Amino acid sequence: MTTPDHLVIVGTIVKPHGIRGELVVDPLSDSLEIFKQGQSLQLFQEATGWRCLQVEHARWHQGRVLLTLSGVTSRTEAEQLRRADLYMDVSSLPSLGPGEYYHYQILDCAVVDVSGRRVGRVRSIQEPAGVPMLEIDTGRATFLLPFVEAYVQSTDLARAEIVIRDYEGLQDLES
């Protein structure tokens, strides 16, 4: 599957919740505004291709989003959406505050240290226990770096570059 350039992933359906078609979603944002009522989301499945679904209701539940989508009214229909990714048009994404980023903005950014030496590229973003961790691919190995001020000096989206510091010990743990 090729994702159209104007779409970005905003969450993944984990499983059904209840019997009326509600879905448990792992969101890629701390903002419930992405899932506001009436918002259009795109869903891709091999069997059916792309589908546009409207958000009817969303709420937080145990660190995840419980989502009701138009046309999904039973547990059986919800079960068929298990593990499907939800996408949104980039132009519909809510604005973020200073120092906040969407995953798609960070993925594949070059990573350099404070001296300007190339370290690698951001391969993925993981969020165990709510702390974003950048998986950095050095070309020889990968390592995880907390995406926090202690390790990240700056993020320049225009240059697609992240400057990091004090990471050497973390790199040795993963190699």
TORKOL-4160 file (C-alpha; in steps of 0.2 Angstrom, whole numbers, padded with zeros to 4 digits, m for minus):
175
<pt num="1" X="0000" Y="0000" Z="0000"/>
<pt num="2" X="0006" Y="0017" Z="m0004"/>
<pt num="3" X="0000" Y="0031" Z="0007"/>
<pt num="4" X="m0005" Y="0047" Z="m0003"/>
<pt num="5" X="0007" Y="0061" Z="0002"/>
<pt num="6" X="m0006" Y="0072" Z="0009"/>
<pt num="7" X="m0011" Y="0059" Z="0022"/>
<pt num="8" X="m0003" Y="0056" Z="0039"/>
<pt num="9" X="m0006" Y="0042" Z="0051"/>
<pt num="10" X="m0015" Y="0048" Z="0067"/>
<pt num="11" X="m0018" Y="0032" Z="0076"/>
<pt num="12" X="m0020" Y="0013" Z="0075"/>
<pt num="13" X="m0036" Y="0004" Z="0079"/>
<pt num="14" X="m0032" Y="m0009" Z="0093"/>
<pt num="15" X="m0048" Y="m0018" Z="0096"/>
<pt num="16" X="m0067" Y="m0016" Z="0098"/>
<pt num="17" X="m0074" Y="m0009" Z="0114"/>
<pt num="18" X="m0091" Y="m0015" Z="0119"/>
<pt num="19" X="m0105" Y="m0021" Z="0107"/>
<pt num="20" X="m0110" Y="m0005" Z="0098"/>
<pt num="21" X="m0095" Y="m0003" Z="0087"/>
<pt num="22" X="m0084" Y="0008" Z="0098"/>
<pt num="23" X="m0065" Y="0006" Z="0094"/>
<pt num="24" X="m0050" Y="0007" Z="0105"/>
<pt num="25" X="m0037" Y="0018" Z="0096"/>
<pt num="26" X="m0018" Y="0020" Z="0100"/>
<pt num="27" X="m0017" Y="0039" Z="0095"/>
<pt num="28" X="m0001" Y="0047" Z="0089"/>
<pt num="29" X="m0005" Y="0063" Z="0098"/>
<pt num="30" X="m0010" Y="0069" Z="0115"/>
<pt num="31" X="m0023" Y="0080" Z="0107"/>
<pt num="32" X="m0041" Y="0073" Z="0107"/>
<pt num="33" X="m0044" Y="0088" Z="0094"/>
<pt num="34" X="m0038" Y="0076" Z="0080"/>
<pt num="35" X="m0054" Y="0065" Z="0084"/>
<pt num="36" X="m0066" Y="0079" Z="0086"/>
<pt num="37" X="m0084" Y="0076" Z="0080"/>
<pt num="38" X="m0087" Y="0077" Z="0061"/>
<pt num="39" X="m0068" Y="0075" Z="0057"/>
<pt num="40" X="m0065" Y="0065" Z="0042"/>
<pt num="41" X="m0052" Y="0050" Z="0044"/>
<pt num="42" X="m0046" Y="0039" Z="0031"/>
<pt num="43" X="m0044" Y="0020" Z="0034"/>
<pt num="44" X="m0035" Y="0008" Z="0022"/>
<pt num="45" X="m0038" Y="m0011" Z="0022"/>
<pt num="46" X="m0032" Y="m0023" Z="0008"/>
<pt num="47" X="m0049" Y="m0030" Z="0005"/>
<pt num="48" X="m0058" Y="m0014" Z="0003"/>
<pt num="49" X="m0045" Y="m0001" Z="m0001"/>
<pt num="50" X="m0047" Y="0017" Z="0006"/>
<pt num="51" X="m0063" Y="0022" Z="0015"/>
<pt num="52" X="m0067" Y="0039" Z="0022"/>
<pt num="53" X="m0076" Y="0038" Z="0040"/>
<pt num="54" X="m0083" Y="0053" Z="0050"/>
<pt num="55" X="m0079" Y="0054" Z="0069"/>
<pt num="56" X="m0095" Y="0053" Z="0079"/>
<pt num="57" X="m0088" Y="0053" Z="0096"/>
<pt num="58" X="m0071" Y="0052" Z="0105"/>
<pt num="59" X="m0065" Y="0051" Z="0123"/>
<pt num="60" X="m0050" Y="0046" Z="0133"/>
<pt num="61" X="m0050" Y="0029" Z="0142"/>
<pt num="62" X="m0034" Y="0022" Z="0150"/>
<pt num="63" X="m0022" Y="0032" Z="0139"/>
<pt num="64" X="m0031" Y="0027" Z="0123"/>
<pt num="65" X="m0045" Y="0035" Z="0113"/>
<pt num="66" X="m0062" Y="0027" Z="0112"/>
<pt num="67" X="m0069" Y="0031" Z="0095"/>
<pt num="68" X="m0085" Y="0030" Z="0087"/>
<pt num="69" X="m0085" Y="0031" Z="0068"/>
<pt num="70" X="m0100" Y="0033" Z="0056"/>
<pt num="71" X="m0105" Y="0017" Z="0049"/>
<pt num="72" X="m0097" Y="0006" Z="0062"/>
<pt num="73" X="m0112" Y="0001" Z="0073"/>
<pt num="74" X="m0108" Y="m0017" Z="0079"/>
<pt num="75" X="m0094" Y="m0026" Z="0087"/>
<pt num="76" X="m0093" Y="m0037" Z="0072"/>
<pt num="77" X="m0090" Y="m0022" Z="0061"/>
<pt num="78" X="m0077" Y="m0015" Z="0074"/>
<pt num="79" X="m0068" Y="m0032" Z="0074"/>
<pt num="80" X="m0065" Y="m0031" Z="0055"/>
<pt num="81" X="m0056" Y="m0014" Z="0058"/>
<pt num="82" X="m0043" Y="m0022" Z="0071"/>
<pt num="83" X="m0025" Y="m0016" Z="0067"/>
<pt num="84" X="m0031" Y="m0004" Z="0054"/>
<pt num="85" X="m0022" Y="0013" Z="0053"/>
<pt num="86" X="m0031" Y="0029" Z="0053"/>
<pt num="87" X="m0025" Y="0044" Z="0043"/>
<pt num="88" X="m0030" Y="0062" Z="0041"/>
<pt num="89" X="m0026" Y="0075" Z="0028"/>
<pt num="90" X="m0011" Y="0086" Z="0034"/>
<pt num="91" X="m0021" Y="0102" Z="0031"/>
<pt num="92" X="m0034" Y="0096" Z="0044"/>
<pt num="93" X="m0021" Y="0093" Z="0058"/>
<pt num="94" X="m0023" Y="0105" Z="0073"/>
<pt num="95" X="m0009" Y="0117" Z="0076"/>
<pt num="96" X="0003" Y="0112" Z="0089"/>
<pt num="97" X="0012" Y="0123" Z="0102"/>
<pt num="98" X="0031" Y="0127" Z="0103"/>
<pt num="99" X="0041" Y="0112" Z="0105"/>
<pt num="100" X="0027" Y="0100" Z="0099"/>
<pt num="101" X="0028" Y="0089" Z="0084"/>
<pt num="102" X="0019" Y="0076" Z="0074"/>
<pt num="103" X="0027" Y="0060" Z="0071"/>
<pt num="104" X="0028" Y="0062" Z="0052"/>
<pt num="105" X="0038" Y="0078" Z="0055"/>
<pt num="106" X="0051" Y="0069" Z="0064"/>
<pt num="107" X="0053" Y="0053" Z="0055"/>
<pt num="108" X="0068" Y="0052" Z="0043"/>
<pt num="109" X="0075" Y="0068" Z="0050"/>
<pt num="110" X="0094" Y="0068" Z="0050"/>
<pt num="111" X="0102" Y="0067" Z="0068"/>
<pt num="112" X="0118" Y="0076" Z="0071"/>
<pt num="113" X="0128" Y="0080" Z="0087"/>
<pt num="114" X="0132" Y="0097" Z="0094"/>
<pt num="115" X="0148" Y="0097" Z="0084"/>
<pt num="116" X="0139" Y="0094" Z="0068"/>
<pt num="117" X="0144" Y="0076" Z="0066"/>
<pt num="118" X="0131" Y="0065" Z="0057"/>
<pt num="119" X="0125" Y="0052" Z="0069"/>
<pt num="120" X="0111" Y="0045" Z="0059"/>
<pt num="121" X="0092" Y="0046" Z="0054"/>
<pt num="122" X="0076" Y="0044" Z="0064"/>
<pt num="123" X="0069" Y="0027" Z="0059"/>
<pt num="124" X="0054" Y="0026" Z="0071"/>
<pt num="125" X="0046" Y="0034" Z="0086"/>
<pt num="126" X="0041" Y="0023" Z="0101"/>
<pt num="127" X="0032" Y="0029" Z="0116"/>
<pt num="128" X="0034" Y="0017" Z="0130"/>
<pt num="129" X="0027" Y="0024" Z="0146"/>
<pt num="130" X="0022" Y="0040" Z="0137"/>
<pt num="131" X="0040" Y="0046" Z="0134"/>
<pt num="132" X="0044" Y="0048" Z="0115"/>
<pt num="133" X="0059" Y="0038" Z="0111"/>
<pt num="134" X="0068" Y="0041" Z="0094"/>
<pt num="135" X="0075" Y="0025" Z="0086"/>
<pt num="136" X="0091" Y="0032" Z="0077"/>
<pt num="137" X="0098" Y="0022" Z="0063"/>
<pt num="138" X="0117" Y="0025" Z="0062"/>
<pt num="139" X="0120" Y="0014" Z="0047"/>
<pt num="140" X="0128" Y="0001" Z="0058"/>
<pt num="141" X="0116" Y="m0001" Z="0072"/>
<pt num="142" X="0101" Y="0008" Z="0080"/>
<pt num="143" X="0099" Y="0015" Z="0097"/>
<pt num="144" X="0085" Y="0023" Z="0107"/>
<pt num="145" X="0086" Y="0041" Z="0112"/>
<pt num="146" X="0073" Y="0050" Z="0124"/>
<pt num="147" X="0065" Y="0065" Z="0114"/>
<pt num="148" X="0067" Y="0076" Z="0129"/>
<pt num="149" X="0077" Y="0092" Z="0132"/>
<pt num="150" X="0091" Y="0083" Z="0141"/>
<pt num="151" X="0096" Y="0075" Z="0125"/>
<pt num="152" X="0089" Y="0085" Z="0111"/>
<pt num="153" X="0097" Y="0102" Z="0109"/>
<pt num="154" X="0086" Y="0108" Z="0094"/>
<pt num="155" X="0074" Y="0102" Z="0081"/>
<pt num="156" X="0074" Y="0111" Z="0064"/>
<pt num="157" X="0059" Y="0105" Z="0054"/>
<pt num="158" X="0064" Y="0117" Z="0039"/>
<pt num="159" X="0081" Y="0108" Z="0038"/>
<pt num="160" X="0074" Y="0091" Z="0044"/>
<pt num="161" X="0087" Y="0090" Z="0057"/>
<pt num="162" X="0088" Y="0086" Z="0075"/>
<pt num="163" X="0104" Y="0091" Z="0085"/>
<pt num="164" X="0107" Y="0079" Z="0100"/>
<pt num="165" X="0119" Y="0080" Z="0115"/>
<pt num="166" X="0126" Y="0068" Z="0129"/>
<pt num="167" X="0120" Y="0052" Z="0120"/>
<pt num="168" X="0136" Y="0042" Z="0119"/>
<pt num="169" X="0131" Y="0031" Z="0134"/>
<pt num="170" X="0114" Y="0027" Z="0126"/>
<pt num="171" X="0122" Y="0022" Z="0109"/>
<pt num="172" X="0133" Y="0010" Z="0118"/>
<pt num="173" X="0118" Y="0001" Z="0126"/>
<pt num="174" X="0110" Y="m0003" Z="0110"/>
<pt num="175" X="0124" Y="m0007" Z="0098"/>
